[in-house]
Amino acid sequence: MTLFADVTSTQDLILKSVEYSLTSGQREFVRRALSEFDAENLNDEDAQSIVEAFAEVDIKPGRELSGLMVEMGFDLKIRD
């Protein structure tokens, strides 16, 4: 399951959005939001909920977000 459907690879996710940094509040939001999901059993609906929640607080894909998500066990690889 991919969290960012418009990104064609993990490398794109990191490289296309390198300039976006998270505030401390956004980092805390990401941690709280992701803690509500099972990273090993994420489905399409879960992924969409995460994307929408991030968009609502203006969190954009980028290196820092990617690192935080990977740190929390979320697989950002694109699957067919």
PyMOL commands that place a pseudoatom at each C-alpha (Angstrom):
pseudoatom trace, name=CA, resn=MET, resi=1, chain=A, elem=C, hetatm=0, pos=[0.000, 0.000, 0.000]
pseudoatom trace, name=CA, resn=THR, resi=2, chain=A, elem=C, hetatm=0, pos=[1.390, 3.351, -0.928]
pseudoatom trace, name=CA, resn=LEU, resi=3, chain=A, elem=C, hetatm=0, pos=[0.641, 6.496, 0.977]
pseudoatom trace, name=CA, resn=PHE, resi=4, chain=A, elem=C, hetatm=0, pos=[1.433, 8.926, -1.824]
pseudoatom trace, name=CA, resn=ALA, resi=5, chain=A, elem=C, hetatm=0, pos=[-0.148, 7.715, -5.055]
pseudoatom trace, name=CA, resn=ASP, resi=6, chain=A, elem=C, hetatm=0, pos=[1.258, 10.500, -7.246]
pseudoatom trace, name=CA, resn=VAL, resi=7, chain=A, elem=C, hetatm=0, pos=[4.826, 9.543, -6.410]
pseudoatom trace, name=CA, resn=THR, resi=8, chain=A, elem=C, hetatm=0, pos=[6.392, 6.934, -8.673]
pseudoatom trace, name=CA, resn=SER, resi=9, chain=A, elem=C, hetatm=0, pos=[9.112, 5.710, -6.316]
pseudoatom trace, name=CA, resn=THR, resi=10, chain=A, elem=C, hetatm=0, pos=[10.462, 6.133, -2.818]
pseudoatom trace, name=CA, resn=GLN, resi=11, chain=A, elem=C, hetatm=0, pos=[13.306, 8.127, -4.332]
pseudoatom trace, name=CA, resn=ASP, resi=12, chain=A, elem=C, hetatm=0, pos=[10.764, 10.504, -5.920]
pseudoatom trace, name=CA, resn=LEU, resi=13, chain=A, elem=C, hetatm=0, pos=[9.053, 10.920, -2.566]
pseudoatom trace, name=CA, resn=ILE, resi=14, chain=A, elem=C, hetatm=0, pos=[12.328, 12.017, -1.032]
pseudoatom trace, name=CA, resn=LEU, resi=15, chain=A, elem=C, hetatm=0, pos=[13.806, 14.003, -3.919]
pseudoatom trace, name=CA, resn=LYS, resi=16, chain=A, elem=C, hetatm=0, pos=[10.716, 15.843, -5.161]
pseudoatom trace, name=CA, resn=SER, resi=17, chain=A, elem=C, hetatm=0, pos=[10.020, 17.364, -1.786]
pseudoatom trace, name=CA, resn=VAL, resi=18, chain=A, elem=C, hetatm=0, pos=[13.402, 17.804, -0.148]
pseudoatom trace, name=CA, resn=GLU, resi=19, chain=A, elem=C, hetatm=0, pos=[12.655, 21.402, 0.837]
pseudoatom trace, name=CA, resn=TYR, resi=20, chain=A, elem=C, hetatm=0, pos=[9.749, 20.628, 3.184]
pseudoatom trace, name=CA, resn=SER, resi=21, chain=A, elem=C, hetatm=0, pos=[10.608, 20.641, 6.877]
pseudoatom trace, name=CA, resn=LEU, resi=22, chain=A, elem=C, hetatm=0, pos=[8.228, 19.771, 9.647]
pseudoatom trace, name=CA, resn=THR, resi=23, chain=A, elem=C, hetatm=0, pos=[7.570, 21.949, 12.659]
pseudoatom trace, name=CA, resn=SER, resi=24, chain=A, elem=C, hetatm=0, pos=[7.735, 20.310, 16.077]
pseudoatom trace, name=CA, resn=GLY, resi=25, chain=A, elem=C, hetatm=0, pos=[3.935, 20.393, 16.167]
pseudoatom trace, name=CA, resn=GLN, resi=26, chain=A, elem=C, hetatm=0, pos=[3.714, 18.673, 12.790]
pseudoatom trace, name=CA, resn=ARG, resi=27, chain=A, elem=C, hetatm=0, pos=[6.197, 15.993, 13.900]
pseudoatom trace, name=CA, resn=GLU, resi=28, chain=A, elem=C, hetatm=0, pos=[4.072, 15.337, 16.981]
pseudoatom trace, name=CA, resn=PHE, resi=29, chain=A, elem=C, hetatm=0, pos=[0.926, 15.240, 14.809]
pseudoatom trace, name=CA, resn=VAL, resi=30, chain=A, elem=C, hetatm=0, pos=[2.546, 12.672, 12.496]
pseudoatom trace, name=CA, resn=ARG, resi=31, chain=A, elem=C, hetatm=0, pos=[3.575, 10.497, 15.448]
pseudoatom trace, name=CA, resn=ARG, resi=32, chain=A, elem=C, hetatm=0, pos=[0.098, 10.633, 16.996]
pseudoatom trace, name=CA, resn=ALA, resi=33, chain=A, elem=C, hetatm=0, pos=[-1.671, 10.048, 13.673]
pseudoatom trace, name=CA, resn=LEU, resi=34, chain=A, elem=C, hetatm=0, pos=[0.508, 7.102, 12.681]
pseudoatom trace, name=CA, resn=SER, resi=35, chain=A, elem=C, hetatm=0, pos=[0.292, 5.510, 16.114]
pseudoatom trace, name=CA, resn=GLU, resi=36, chain=A, elem=C, hetatm=0, pos=[-3.390, 4.870, 15.378]
pseudoatom trace, name=CA, resn=PHE, resi=37, chain=A, elem=C, hetatm=0, pos=[-2.527, 2.522, 12.496]
pseudoatom trace, name=CA, resn=ASP, resi=38, chain=A, elem=C, hetatm=0, pos=[-0.891, -0.888, 12.218]
pseudoatom trace, name=CA, resn=ALA, resi=39, chain=A, elem=C, hetatm=0, pos=[2.031, -0.340, 9.843]
pseudoatom trace, name=CA, resn=GLU, resi=40, chain=A, elem=C, hetatm=0, pos=[2.134, -4.054, 8.982]
pseudoatom trace, name=CA, resn=ASN, resi=41, chain=A, elem=C, hetatm=0, pos=[-1.531, -4.218, 7.979]
pseudoatom trace, name=CA, resn=LEU, resi=42, chain=A, elem=C, hetatm=0, pos=[-2.204, -0.881, 6.324]
pseudoatom trace, name=CA, resn=ASN, resi=43, chain=A, elem=C, hetatm=0, pos=[-5.003, -0.955, 3.765]
pseudoatom trace, name=CA, resn=ASP, resi=44, chain=A, elem=C, hetatm=0, pos=[-6.071, 1.540, 1.094]
pseudoatom trace, name=CA, resn=GLU, resi=45, chain=A, elem=C, hetatm=0, pos=[-8.603, 3.213, 3.368]
pseudoatom trace, name=CA, resn=ASP, resi=46, chain=A, elem=C, hetatm=0, pos=[-6.014, 3.640, 6.130]
pseudoatom trace, name=CA, resn=ALA, resi=47, chain=A, elem=C, hetatm=0, pos=[-3.494, 5.122, 3.726]
pseudoatom trace, name=CA, resn=GLN, resi=48, chain=A, elem=C, hetatm=0, pos=[-6.052, 7.563, 2.363]
pseudoatom trace, name=CA, resn=SER, resi=49, chain=A, elem=C, hetatm=0, pos=[-6.978, 8.612, 5.899]
pseudoatom trace, name=CA, resn=ILE, resi=50, chain=A, elem=C, hetatm=0, pos=[-3.322, 9.327, 6.675]
pseudoatom trace, name=CA, resn=VAL, resi=51, chain=A, elem=C, hetatm=0, pos=[-2.815, 11.346, 3.496]
pseudoatom trace, name=CA, resn=GLU, resi=52, chain=A, elem=C, hetatm=0, pos=[-5.963, 13.365, 4.180]
pseudoatom trace, name=CA, resn=ALA, resi=53, chain=A, elem=C, hetatm=0, pos=[-5.008, 13.997, 7.806]
pseudoatom trace, name=CA, resn=PHE, resi=54, chain=A, elem=C, hetatm=0, pos=[-1.575, 15.228, 6.754]
pseudoatom trace, name=CA, resn=ALA, resi=55, chain=A, elem=C, hetatm=0, pos=[-3.060, 17.475, 4.065]
pseudoatom trace, name=CA, resn=GLU, resi=56, chain=A, elem=C, hetatm=0, pos=[-5.466, 19.044, 6.576]
pseudoatom trace, name=CA, resn=VAL, resi=57, chain=A, elem=C, hetatm=0, pos=[-2.534, 20.347, 8.612]
pseudoatom trace, name=CA, resn=ASP, resi=58, chain=A, elem=C, hetatm=0, pos=[-0.417, 21.223, 5.563]
pseudoatom trace, name=CA, resn=ILE, resi=59, chain=A, elem=C, hetatm=0, pos=[2.094, 18.395, 5.935]
pseudoatom trace, name=CA, resn=LYS, resi=60, chain=A, elem=C, hetatm=0, pos=[3.767, 17.779, 2.581]
pseudoatom trace, name=CA, resn=PRO, resi=61, chain=A, elem=C, hetatm=0, pos=[5.852, 14.778, 1.497]
pseudoatom trace, name=CA, resn=GLY, resi=62, chain=A, elem=C, hetatm=0, pos=[9.542, 15.285, 2.046]
pseudoatom trace, name=CA, resn=ARG, resi=63, chain=A, elem=C, hetatm=0, pos=[12.723, 13.816, 3.448]
pseudoatom trace, name=CA, resn=GLU, resi=64, chain=A, elem=C, hetatm=0, pos=[11.854, 14.563, 7.067]
pseudoatom trace, name=CA, resn=LEU, resi=65, chain=A, elem=C, hetatm=0, pos=[8.335, 13.107, 6.810]
pseudoatom trace, name=CA, resn=SER, resi=66, chain=A, elem=C, hetatm=0, pos=[9.660, 10.048, 4.982]
pseudoatom trace, name=CA, resn=GLY, resi=67, chain=A, elem=C, hetatm=0, pos=[12.293, 9.457, 7.643]
pseudoatom trace, name=CA, resn=LEU, resi=68, chain=A, elem=C, hetatm=0, pos=[9.779, 9.806, 10.457]
pseudoatom trace, name=CA, resn=MET, resi=69, chain=A, elem=C, hetatm=0, pos=[7.365, 7.411, 8.781]
pseudoatom trace, name=CA, resn=VAL, resi=70, chain=A, elem=C, hetatm=0, pos=[10.078, 4.821, 8.129]
pseudoatom trace, name=CA, resn=GLU, resi=71, chain=A, elem=C, hetatm=0, pos=[11.261, 5.216, 11.725]
pseudoatom trace, name=CA, resn=MET, resi=72, chain=A, elem=C, hetatm=0, pos=[7.727, 4.347, 12.838]
pseudoatom trace, name=CA, resn=GLY, resi=73, chain=A, elem=C, hetatm=0, pos=[7.708, 1.209, 10.651]
pseudoatom trace, name=CA, resn=PHE, resi=74, chain=A, elem=C, hetatm=0, pos=[5.735, 2.437, 7.637]
pseudoatom trace, name=CA, resn=ASP, resi=75, chain=A, elem=C, hetatm=0, pos=[6.819, 1.078, 4.253]
pseudoatom trace, name=CA, resn=LEU, resi=76, chain=A, elem=C, hetatm=0, pos=[6.856, 3.863, 1.661]
pseudoatom trace, name=CA, resn=LYS, resi=77, chain=A, elem=C, hetatm=0, pos=[7.625, 1.581, -1.275]
pseudoatom trace, name=CA, resn=ILE, resi=78, chain=A, elem=C, hetatm=0, pos=[5.247, 1.740, -4.220]
pseudoatom trace, name=CA, resn=ARG, resi=79, chain=A, elem=C, hetatm=0, pos=[3.431, -1.505, -4.952]
pseudoatom trace, name=CA, resn=ASP, resi=80, chain=A, elem=C, hetatm=0, pos=[1.394, -2.495, -8.000]
for i in range(1, 80): cmd.bond("trace and resi %d" % i, "trace and resi %d" % (i + 1))
show_as sticks, trace
zoom trace
